[in-house]
Amino acid sequence: MKDTKIMIIGTGGTIAGTGNGSSALTEYRSGSIGVDDLMQAVPALEGYGPFESVQFSNIDSSEMSPYRWVRLALLVNEVAERDDIGGIVITHGTDTMEETAYFLQLTVHTKKPVVMTGSMRPATALSADGPVNLLQAVQVARSENAWNQGVLVVMNGYIDSAREVAKLHTTDVATFGNAQLGHMGCVQNEKAYFYYTPCRKHTSDSEFILREEVELPQVGIVNLYGGMDTEILTMVASRSQGLIVGGFGHGTLPQAVRDTLKKITIPKVRSSRIGNGIVSSNSSDVKEGLIVSDSLSPVKARILLMLALQQERSREDLEKLFTLY
């Protein structure tokens, strides 16, 4: 597929950030450099062209939102439909990369490689990780093995699936991974190696179709802590169409929380604030109308519920979605 183009979509983030000096690693301006300049800073990319690029946004990824996710997904779908495009690379800030990746995993309908990358250090840092991450993301996008793997995150030489990947450290360049299944693969000597493939539905198999005018339902998240005032749940639920509760450990909910949730009639998902491991359903969940998140973290459970609530569904139908995606 070397005769096709790789589309590089810039959204901003640390990879496009600049600081006041080469030793400034945590204080910098995200989204200061355009995607074309990022590409020019990596001469080795020339061996993987041709390329096309578009600047979708140039923001700190903390500013990402469902509104922007919808428009980014629409853009990626539009690009993926082109016969001259063989793969897509998205540069993105790391703070919300796992959320954007999972949103695209559910809303982009293509078997072509869609690869997200970024950096933990700004472009001006002495040891900036952005250039090699961008190069390796392109190498993965050029790999025939990356087709029909869903949305991928490539950082620090590793390949991760959008469903499982998480940011695990505040500053480490090896921040992305997951504690459950390990990395999906790696990049070494210009080659992408894959060791497992996603088993849950994604991209070309996903049922979630976006429309230009869509405004996604509001879904709130409440992560529990010891002695929490349960009125917080009531307040968040009053402003939401769905609620994710990050419980203790295996999604454990104190009795006061369960009593409050019984009075809340919107769809409620029981997850875990730990963010790793499966939350299994029990008899109390069925009685109290709770859905369990399977192995999805609260932030990813929120994304699936937002998309699911675009149409009316029963509790049973919603629960099934969490076993399929």
N, C-alpha and C positions, 0 to 999 in steps of 0.2 A: 504493500500500500504506500510505498515511498513516493509515488507520483501524486498522491493527494496531499492536501495542506493540513498542518496542525494549526488550529485556531487557539490563540492565547488571549484569554479574557482577564483584564486587570480589574481588581476591585479595591486595591489599596492594601493597608496593613503594614506590619513592620517590615516586610520584604521591600516595600516602597518607602520606607521611613528614613529620615536623616537626623543625625544628632549634631551636637556642637563640636565633637571631636571623635577620634577613633576609639577612645576608651569609654565613650558614652553608650552603655548597653541597655539601660532601663529608662533613660530620660531622652526622648526623641520625638519627632513629629511624624506620626504615621501618615501614609498616603501622600508623600511629598514628591515622589518620582513617578513618571508615567510608565506604562507597560512597555512602550517602545524603548525607553532608556534602560529598563531592566534587561531587555533582550540584548541590547547592544553591549551591555556589560559582561555578557557571556559569549565570547567569540566561538566557543566550541559548539554552540547551537547551529552554526552554519552547516554542520554535517548532518543535520536532521530535518532540514527544511524540505519544501518551502513552507513558509508561515504566513499567517494573516493575524492581525491583532485588533482588539477593540477595547476601549477604556469604558467599562460599565460604570465604575465609580472610582473614587480615590479617597477612601475613608478609613478610619480606625474601625476594626471589625466589631468593636463594642457598639457601634452605631447600626449594625445590621438589624433587620426587622422583618417580620412576615411580609410587609409591603415590598421590601427589596428582594426577599427570597422569591416571591411570585414572579417579579419582573426578570430576575436572573434566570429562573427556570424557563420562562417563556423564551428568553434569548438563547439559552443553550439548546432548547428544542428546535428553534428555528435554524440555528447553525447546524445541528446534527442532521437535519433533513437534507442538507446540501450534499450532492454527490462528490463534490471536489474536496470535502472535508473528511479526513481519516481519523481525527481524534481531537479532543478539546482539553486544554490545560487552563485552569483557573488559579490565578494568584490571589491570595486571601489572607487576612489577618488570622492569627492563631487563636484568639480569644473565643471566637464563635465558629471556628472552622468545622468542628464536629457537628454543630447544629445545621449549618448551611449544607454540609456534605450529606447529612441524612435527609434533609428536605429535598435535595436534588435526587437522591437515591429513590425517593418515592414519586417524584413528579417529572423526571426526565425520561422520555420514552425512546431509548436508542440502545443498540448493542455496541455502539462505538465507544472507545475508551473515553471516559470523562475523569480527569485527574486533577485533584486540588493540591496546591502546595503553598508554602509561605516561608517564614523564617522567624527565628527567635531573637535575632540581632538585626539592627538596622543596616541599611546598605553602606553606611559610613563607618561601621565598626571594623576594627583591625582584622577580626576573624569572622566576618559576616558569613552566615550560612545560606543566605538567599541564592547566590549564584549556582552553587552545586545542587541545591534543592530544585531549582528551576530546570537545570540541565537533566537531572534524573527524572523529573516529572515528564519531560518531553521524551526521554528514552522509554519510559513506561508507556506513554501514549502511542509510541511507534511500534510497540511490541504486539505481535499477533495474539499473544497469550493474554493481553489485557482486554480483549473483546468479550463482551457479555459478562463482565465481572462486577457490574454495578459501578457506582461512583467510588473512586479510590483516593486515598490521601497518601502522598509520597513526601516524606520528611526524613532527613538524616539517614538516608540509605535504606529506609524500610517502606514497605507497602502495606497499607491497612485498609480494611473495608469500612465504608461510611457508617454502617450500622454499629460496629463495635468500637470504633476508634474514639479516643478521648484524650484531652490534654491533661497530663498527669503531673506536671511540674511547672512552677511559676517562671523559671528562667532557663532551665536546661535545654540545650539544643536537641536532646533526645527525649523531648517531652511527650511525643505522641505514641500511643500504643493502647493496649488493654490488658487487664490482669486476668482475663478469662481464657482467651483462645490464642494469644500470641499474635505476632505479625502474620499477615497473609503472605508476605514474600519480602524480597529484598532486591536491591539494585547493586550489581557488582560488575566492574569492568565493562560498563556500557550495556549490560544485559539485565533484563527483568526476569527474576525467578519467582514463580508462584508455587505455594505449597498447599493451599486449600482454596476453595471457591465458596462464595456465599450460598447457603441453603435456603434462606428466606427470600420471598418474592421481592423483586426490585426492578427499577428502570423499565425495560421493555415488557415485563410481566405485571407492572403495577396498574391498579385500577383507578388511580387518582389522576383525574384530568383537570388541568387548570384553564380558566378562562381569563381573558384580559381584564375583565371588570371585577374579578373575584375579590371579595374582602373576607379573609379567613376568620372563623369564629375565635373569640377571645378565650384562651385557656390559661388558667392561673396555676402556679406551682407554690406549694407550701412545704418546705422541708422542716420536719419536726426537730424540737430540741427539748431537753428536760424542763418540765414545769411550764410549758408553753400555754399561753392564754388561748383557749380554743375559739374565742371570738374572732381571731385572725382568720380562721377557716371560713367562718360565716361572712366576714367582710370581703374576702377574696372571691368567694363563690357568688356573692351578690353582684359582682362586676364581671362575671365570667359565664361562658356557656359550657365549660367543662373544667374539671379540677384534678390536678395531679398532687398526690400527697406522698412526699418522700419520708417514709417511715424509718424507724430504727432497724438496724440489722436486716433480718429477712422481711423487711417491710412492716415490722411490728408497730401496732397502733395502741396507745394507752386507751383505757376504757372511756375516759372523758372525750377523747378524740372520736372514738367510734360512736358515742352517743350524739355528738354534734353532727357527724357525717350522716347519721340516720335522718336528720332533719333537712339535709341538703338534697334537693331533688335533681340537680343537674348530673350528667355522667361524671363518675368519680373513679380515678385510677389509683390503686395502691402500688407504689414503687418503693425504692429504698434510697435513702440519702447517701449510701455507700457508693452506688453507681456501678457496682460489679456483682455478678451473681444473679441467679434466677429468683424471682419472687413468685412462689407457687400459690395457687388458689386453695382456699379452705372452705369449710361449710359456713363459716361466719360471713365470708365475702358474698356468697350467694344470698343469704338471708338479708344482708344489709345493702345489697345492690352495688357492691364494689367490684371493679374490674382489676385484674392484676396485670402488671406491665411486662411479665415474662422477664427477659434480661435487659430490657431497655432502661436506661437511666432516666431520671425525671425530665431532663431537658429533651430527650428524644421521645419519651412517651408523650410529652406535650405536642410535639410536631405531628406524630401519628394521629393523636386525638383531634387536633385542629383540622387535619385533612379529612378524617372520618366524619366529623360533624358537619361537613358541607351538605350532607343529606341526613334525613331522619333514620336512625338505626336503633334497634333494640339493644338491651344490655348484652344479650347473647351474641348478637352480630358484632358488637364492638369488641367483646372479649375474643372472638374468633380472629379478628384482625390482628390482635396482639400475638397470636400464635402463627400467623402467616407472614407478618412483616417484622 
